[in-house]
Amino acid sequence: MKDSANISHRKAREVIRVFNADGTPAAGKKIKVKQTRHSFLFGCGSFDFIPYVMNKDEEHKELVDTWQEIFNYGTLPFYWGQYEPEEGKPNFEALMATAKFMKSQGITVKGHPLCWHTVCADWLMKYDNETILKKQLERIDREVTSYKGVIDMWDVINEVVIMPIFDKYDNAVTRICKDKGRVKLIKTVFDEAYKMNPDAVLLLNDFNTSISYEILIDGCLEAGVPISAIGIQSHQHQGYWGAKKVYEVLERFSHFGLPIHFTENTLISGDIIPAYIEDLNDWQVEDWPTTPEGEERQAREIEEMYRILFENPLVQAITTWDYRDGAWLGAPSGFVRKDNSKKPSFEMLKKLTHEEWWTDTEITTDDNGVAEVDVFKGDYKLIVDDHEEAATFVEAGKKEIRL
């Protein structure tokens, strides 16, 4: 499938001027323009980085290395019940070490999530609602402040459309959502996160793409909630949405004019979950294998969806949820199999992100030492003779190189 869409908004026209050491224009100079990173956030769940950073085992080293062949953006888990299973004893060292390692590799890191009714800390249940909210805000203060400069992007609150009516089990966050109401709770936690780091990218994230989420977003914006981007989950264990639905969801959520992040995207390479299953967590099977025909289907569906999303100028990030098969729900949902071998989806997405949507070219200066080039927005190495320097191109501009 060749991309015939208009993706000119993903590129910038750059004017590069080269000067000799004596200040004269360097005519006829060849400039190698080599991209090193996209400005667009091609992301994936990065949970496998934690055991690699903490244990340095070979299995996870292979995962981390191949992960970086495609992705520049990773999500780390901050589920309160797992991050701080005992009050006052958060798993800070492991998450900070992992986030710092990822940043050292040029990876943008997002924390997920600061507030959620699922995987909530059980020890909160002994407190009254006022105290629960106080501890929730203290938790936001601690995480956003502690990780500032390392993690500056957060899913602030997760799945609020269902939150006050969630009745699968009692939990502290559902209690305070019922007490305060959706919009008031969202504003409270967003205001706190913004106060701790005004420069952070703060997301509202939900799997519900119905009009209920639109109404919630509208109410939040009316209330002055500082939403940086709209997070849309797209777990498709029950089958690919299809191009029609992807376009329809984009159209409906684009009218807010906010950046859109597809935060949790899943397409599987095996049997799909039957339609009668309402909660994906209820699908429990002993074995859920990937299949050759399923892998080809997965690659086709991911390619179509990525092309549609990359075409839309409001979409700034796409995150695939599982990197390796067998993660959430045991599903064959990864880009690599359980033995770490690469699936067709891996090869397809790498070709898109690092060939078709990637700039690696050579240009030659004219008599005035000037050359122009269209590049995909991102970070670059510019090489002239034995001179090399870094550049970032995110909008049309001019760059000077002095030899």
N, C-alpha and C positions, 0 to 999 in steps of 0.2 A: 504494500500500500504506500504510494508516494504522496507526500503532503502537498496539496494544492491550495491549502488555506492561507489566509493572510496572517502572517506572523511578523509583519514588519515592526510591530511594537516591541518585539523581543530583540530588536537589533538597533544599533546606533552607527551613524556614519562618522568616522573619525578622520581628522586631518593631521597627519604626522609630518613634522618638519625636522630635518636632520642638519646639524651644523658641524663643520670641521672644528678641530681644536683652535684654529685661528679665528673662528667666528664666521667664516664664509659658508655659504650653502653647500651641502654635500650632495652633489649631483650624481645620479646613476648608482646610488647605494641601494643594495638589497636589504630589505627589512623583513625578518621572519616574525610573524605575528602569531604567537602560540598561546591559545587559551589554556588557563590552568584551573578555572572554576567558573561555574554559572552564577549569575546573580539570582536567577530563578531558583527556588528552593525545591530540589528534587530530593525527597526525604523517604525515610524508612524507619520503622521501629528499630531502636539501637540497644535493646535490652542485652544482646549478646556481648556488648562491649564491657559490661560489668564483670562477668567472670574472667574475661580476658585480662582486663586491667588489674584485677585483684589476684588472679592465679597464674596468669601467663601460660595457660595450657595451649597445646598445639591445635586442638580442635577449634577453639574459639579464635585463635590467631588466624586460621584459614578463613573463618567467617568474617572477621574484622577486615582482613585484607581484600577479600572479594567484594564485600559491602562497599568499600571505598572506590571500587572501580566504577561505580555508577553514582553513588549518593553524596550529597554535600550537606545534608540536614538530617538530624536524628532526634528522636523522641525518647526521653528517659522516664522511667516510672517513679512517680511520687505518690502512689496510692497510700493514703494515710495509714490504713491498717497494716500495711506491709512495711512502710517506711519507718513507722514509729509504733511497733506492736506493743511496747511498754511505754507508758507515759514518761516523757523526759529523756528517752533513749532513742533518738532518731538514728537512722543508718547514714549519717552525714559523711563519714570518711569515704565509704565506697562510692557514693554518688558524686561527691566532689572530685575525687580522684579520676573517676570516669569522665565527668564533664570536662575537667581540665585536659585530659588526654585528647578527647575529641576536639576541643578547641585548638589544641596544638597541631592537629591534623587539618585545620582549616574547615572544620565542620561546625555549622550553626546548630546549637542545642536548644531544644524546647523541653520544659518540664510539664508533666501531665499526671494528674491535675492537682490544683490547690484545694478544690472543694468538690466533693462528690458523695452521693448517698451510698454508692456501692464500694466495697472494699474499704469501708469506713473503720475508724479505730473503735473497737468494742469498748475500750475503757472510758470513752466519752459518755456512755449510757448511764453512768452513776451520777451525772450532773444534771441540774435543771437547765431549761432552755437558754436562760440568760447566760449561764456559765459556759454552755456549749458554744454559743456564738462568740463569747469572749475568747475562748480557747481556739476557735476557728480563725479569728482575726490574728491572734498571737502566732498561730501556725503560719499564716500568710506573711506576717512581719518577718518571722525567722527565715523562711525559705527565700523570699524575694530579696531580702537584705543580704543574707549569707552568700547567696550564689550570684549576686549582682556583678556584672562584668564577665561572668563565665556562662551563666544562663540568663538571658535577657528576653526570653520569650516563654509565656506560660499559658496553658489552658487554665483559665482562672476558675471557671465553674463548669461542670460537665452534666449534660443531659437534664436540664432543668424543666423541660416540657413535662416530663413524667415524674419529676422529683416529688412534688407534694402529694401525688396519688400513688406513689410506689408502695406496694403493700406486701411484697414477697417476704420481707422480714423487717422488723423494727430496727431503726438506726437513728443516730443522733442528727444527721443532716436533714433527713426527711422531716424530723420533728421541728427543726427551726425553720424549714421552708414552709411547712404548714402554718407555723406561728406567724411568720413575717410576710408570707406571700412571695411569689416568684420574683417579681421585679424589685421589690424592696431588698430581698436577700442578694440578688445579683448586684444591685447598686452598692450595697454595703461591702461586699467582698471585692468588687472591682475598685471602688474608691480606696480601699485599704492597699491593694496591690499597686495602684497608681501612685499613692502617697509614698510607698516604699521605693519605687523606681519609676519615675515619670517617663523615662525613655524606653521602658520595656514595651514589647509587643504583647498585648493582652487579648486573649481570644475567649469568646463565648462559643461553646462546642456542643453539638447535639447530633444524634442519629435521626431524629424526627425531622423529615424534610417537608412536612405538611404545612398547611396554612397556620397551624398552631405555633410553629417556630417563627414564622413571619410576624405574627401578631405579637409574640414575645419580644422579638427584636425591636419592633416598632415601639412597644411600650418602654423598652430599655432606653432607646434613643430619646424618646420624649422626656424620660426622667433624667437624662444627662449622664447615662452610664458611659464611661470612657472606653468603648469597645474599639480595639485597633483593627480587628479582622473577625469575620464570621467563619466559624469552623463548621464544616459539614462532614459528618461521618458517612462512609459509603461501603459498609460491610455487605458483600453480595454473595453470601454463602448459599442463598436461595436462588441464585441465578443473576446473571448480568442485567443491570438496569436497561441497557440498550441505549443507542444514541439519542432516541426521542426523549427519553426521561432525563438523560444527562443535560441536553439542551434546555429542557423545560425547567429543571431545577436551577440551572444557571440563570435563566431569564428571570425567574421569580426572585431570586436572592440578589440579583445584580441591581435591582431598582433602589436598594439602599445606598449604593455608591461606595460601599466599603470594600476593602480587599477581601478576597475569599480564599480560604485555605481548605483543601480537601485533606482532612486531618487523619483519617483512618480508612484507607481504601483496601478492600480485600476482594480478590477474584480467585476462585479455586480451580484446581486442575484434577478434580475427581468428581464423584457423585455430589449433586447439590442437595441441600437440606430440603425435605418436603415442605410444601407451602403451608400445610396445616400447623406447623410449629410456629408459635407466636414469639417465644423468647428463644433466641439462638442458644442460650446457655442450657436449654433443656435437651438439646441434641447430644446425647451421650452414646458413643459407639466405641467398640473395642479397637477397631482398626479402620482408618480412613485413608486408603491408598491413593496416590497419584497414578494417573494412567497416561499412556502415550497420546491418546486422542484428547484427553482432558488437558494435557499440557499444551497441545497445539491450539485448542480452543482458548485457554487462558491467555496465551501470547497474543492472539488476534484481538480478544476483548480488551486487554490492557492497552494495546497499541491504539485502538480506536478511541478509547476513553482519554488517554493521555493527549492525543492529537486535538480532541475537542477542547479539553481544558487548557492546553497550551495556547490555543487560538484565542481564548477569552482574555482580554486585557486586565480584568479585575482579579483573575486567579494568579496568586503569587506563590503558591506552594501546593505540592501533592505529596502526601505521605502514604506509602504502602505500609500496612500494619505489621505483617509478619515477613521476615526475611527468609526464614527456613521453614520448610514443611513441619507440621506437627506442633506448632506453637499453640495459639488460642484455639480451644475446642479440639485440638489434635488434627486440625484441618490441613489438607494439602494446599496451603495458601501462600507458600513462599516463592521466591525466585530461585532458591536452591532446594534440592531434595534433602532428606534426612541424613544422607551420607555426604552432604555438602557439595555434591555435583550440581553443575549449573543446568537450569531448565531452559527451554526455548524462550520463556519470558525474560530471563536474565539477558540472553544474547540480544533479543529484540530491543529491550529498553536501553542497553548499553549502546547499541548502534544509533538509536534515536538521540540520546543525550550527549554522546561523545563522537558522533560522526555527522549525522544530518543536522543537528542543532548545535553545532560546535564549530569554532573557527580555528583553523590551523593553515595559514597561507603565507605567501611571500609576495611582497610588493616592492616596487622600485621607485626611487625618488626621481623627479624631473629635474630640469636645469636649475630650478630654484630650491632644490632640496626638499621638495614637497611630494607626498604621496597620500592618496585617500583610500580608505578601506571600509567596507561594511562588516561589522562584527556582531556576534551575539553578545549581549550584555554580560559582563563578568570581569574576572581578573585575567591578566595577561603577562607573558614575558615578551619583551621586544628585543630582538637580537640584531645588531648591525656589526659586521666584522666580528671582533672579539669583545665588543661592548654589549652588555645585557642589563636591562632594567625592567622593573615591574611597573604595571599600569593597571588602572581600573577604568573600564568604559561602561557607563550606565546611561549616558545620554550623549547626544551629538556634541563634539568638542574638538579642541586642538591639543596636540601633545608635541612637545619639543624634546629632541634628543641631542645632546652635545657630546661629541666623540672626544 
